[in-house]
Amino acid sequence: CLKANLESLETLDRESREQEAAGDRLHAAQARLSRRGQILRMILNLKQISNSPSQFQKEFVDKPDSGKAEALLELLRRCRQSGRKALVFTQFREMGERLVRWIEDATGRKPEFLHGGVPAAKRMEMVDAFQNNPESEVFILSLKAGGTGLNLTAASAVIHYDLWWNPAVEDQASDRAWRIGQRRDVVVYRFITAGTFEEKVNEMLKKKRELADLAVGVGESWIGDLTDDEIKSIFSLSSSGI
């Protein structure tokens, strides 16, 4: 499947160049758009697999089924022992719903989950509970719904379960804990699955200054413009994988 996708990307790239050379700008632009869309779909699917194979398969499982999920539960256990409340950000509502179930099973306490479908009044109730209730130790938020505008200074740990490949967006979300009134140091954790495309895109962000300076509104669209060689490098497995 991966090989077929890479070959399809090469074909679209070649078609775009040929049509551009022939002066057919409309079809060249359509080929580039198709190529970008295919790359972003591949990234989406790989993100889901790294998060939880069940998320990609559109199934629900009772137990954590990925190294990420197991690492999260262990990190939350350590946060609880040290008296740290935690914010957990994910891009996916279906992943957040899994985390709610798994965290409740592991701790006996059901965390709140703020996502785009939560009404404004309910959101404020969730925030108030997290800020003021000592038993509310974990708050799960979708990155888009909870990444701006909220004051969550009760948290001193911020966990990005899956990464939005734009540092500005992640920083904006982390700033929910870095607000006036914060009295503790805030520790930010970014979960990256070793040996996968996540690790490689993260390294790419570190090396390319222009990517590190992306504006919030840019999102992840820059990934769709990577060259064929860069795409092959990202999607090839690394020997460091576990």
N, C-alpha and C positions, 0 to 999 in steps of 0.2 A: 504494500500500500504506500509506504514512504517512497520507495523507488519510483512508483508510478506518478506520485505527486511531484517529485523533483523533475522527472522527465517532462511532465506537463508544464511546469514553470519554465523550463528551458525553451520549450516550444513557444509559449506565449511571449517570452522575452525576444526570441528570434523574430517572431511575427511582428512584434512592435517595431523593432529596428528596420525590418524590411519595408514595412508600410510607411514608416517615417521617411526612409530614403526615397520611396516612390512618390512622396508628396501627399499620401493619404493620411492626413493627420487625425481624421475622425476615427478610422479603424485602428490607428496606432494607439490613440488614447483609450479606446475600448479594450484593446489587448492589455495595456498597462493596468487598467482598472481591474480586469479579470485576474491578472497575476497578483495584484495586491490583495484582492479579496480571498484568493486561494491561500496565500501565505498567512493571512490573519486567521483563517479557519483552521489551518494546521496548528498555529500557535495556541488557539483556543482549545483544541482537542488535547494537545500535549499538556497544557496547564491542568485540564481536568484530570488527566491520567496521573500527573504528579500529585495532585491534591488527594485524590481518592479514585481508584479504578471504578468504584461503584458510581461515582459522579459521571464519568464518561459513558458508562454502560446504562445510565438512567435507571439504576436499581437502588434500593435502599437496603443497607445492611446494619445489623444491630451493633457490630463491633468495629472499631477502627481498622481500616484495611490498607493503610499506607504508613510508611515511615514518618511522614510529616505529622499525621494525626497522633501517632504514638509519642513523637517528640513534643508535640503541643501539650498533651496530657501530663507528661513529665515536667515540662517547664511550668505549667500552671500549678502543679503540686509544689514545686519549689517556691513559686511566687506566694502561694498560700502560707507556706511555712515561714517565709520572711515578712509576712504582713503586707505584701504588695497586691493591690488591685490591678487587674489587667484589662486592656482593650485588645480585642482580636479582630483584625480587619480581613475581610475576604471580598473578592469581586463578585462572588456567585451566591445567589440566594439559596440554591440547592445545596451548596457546600455549608453555608451557615446553618441550615436546618439539620444537617448531619452532625455538625459540631455541637449544637444544642443537645441533641440526644446523647452523644458520646460523653460530653462533659457532665451531664446530669447523671448518667449511669456511673461515672467514675467518682463523682463527688457527693452525690445525693442532693445537689442543688441545681435547679434549672436556670441557666443564664438567660437574660433577655437578649433578643436579637432584633436590632433596628435595621430595617431594610426599606426599600422604596414603597412597599405596600402598607407601611404602618402610618396611620393618620397622625397629623401634627400634634393633637392633644395627647395621644398615647405616647408619642416620642418624648414629650416633656415629662410624662410620668416615669418613663424608663430612665431618663437622665436623672431625675430627682431621686429615684430609688438607688441608682448606682452611686450617686454623690453622697447620700445620707444614710443608707442602710448598710451597717457593717457586714451583714450576711450576703450582700450583693458583691461578690468578689470578681466576677468575670462579666464583661459586656461585649457581645459580638455585634459587629457593625458591617454592613456592606460599605465598600469604599466610597461609592458615589453618594449614598444616602447619609452616611455619617462622617464623611471626610471634611466637611466644612461647617462652620457656624455653631458648633457645640462646645460647651465648656465642661470638660471631664477631668478636672484636676484631682479627683479622688484616685485616679489611676497613676501608678508610677512605673508601669510596664506596658509597652505598646508592642503588639505582635502582628506583623504582616504575614498572614498564613500563605497567601499567594501574592505574587508581586505584580504590581502595575509597572510596566517598563517605562516609567517616566518618573525620575527622582522627585520632581516638583510636586507631583500628585501625592506620592507617599509622604513627603515632608509635610504637606498641608494636612494630611490625616494625622500624622504623629503630633502635630501642633495642638490637637484637641486636648492633650495632657499638659502641654507647655503653655499654660495660660496664667494670667494674673491670679495669684492665690495658691499657686503650686509651691509646696514647701519641701518637697522631696526631690532627689535626683530622679530623672526619668530614663529608663533603660529601653532602647528600641531594638527589637529582634526582627530580622528578615529571614524567613524560611526559604532555603534554596536546596533543591534536591541535587545531591552530588552526581556528577557525571552525566547530567542531562542538559537540555537546551537552556534550562533556567540558569545554570552555572555559566554557560557560555555567553548568554545575553548580558548577564551581570558583568562579566569581564569586558565585554564590548563597551558597556556604558562607562566603565572605569577608564578605558583607553581613549575613548573619543570625547574630547572636551565639549564639542558642539552638542552631543547627546546629553551630557551631564547638565547642560544649561537649558534644556528644553523648558518651554513655558507650560503652565498647567493645561491650557486649552489644547495643546498638541496631542495629548493622549499617547497612544501607542502606534499611531499611523506611520511613524518613521520606519517601523519594522517591515512594512509592505514595500519599501523602496530599496531594500538590501539587494546586493548583487547575487547572482547565482552561486558564486563561490562562497560568499558569506552565509547564504542560506544552507548550503551543503555542510559547511563547518558547524553551524548551529545545530542541525538536525542529526549529525552523526554522533554515535555513542562514544563516550570517553571511557578509557580503561579505569578511571578513578571512580566510576559508578559503583554503587553498593547494591 
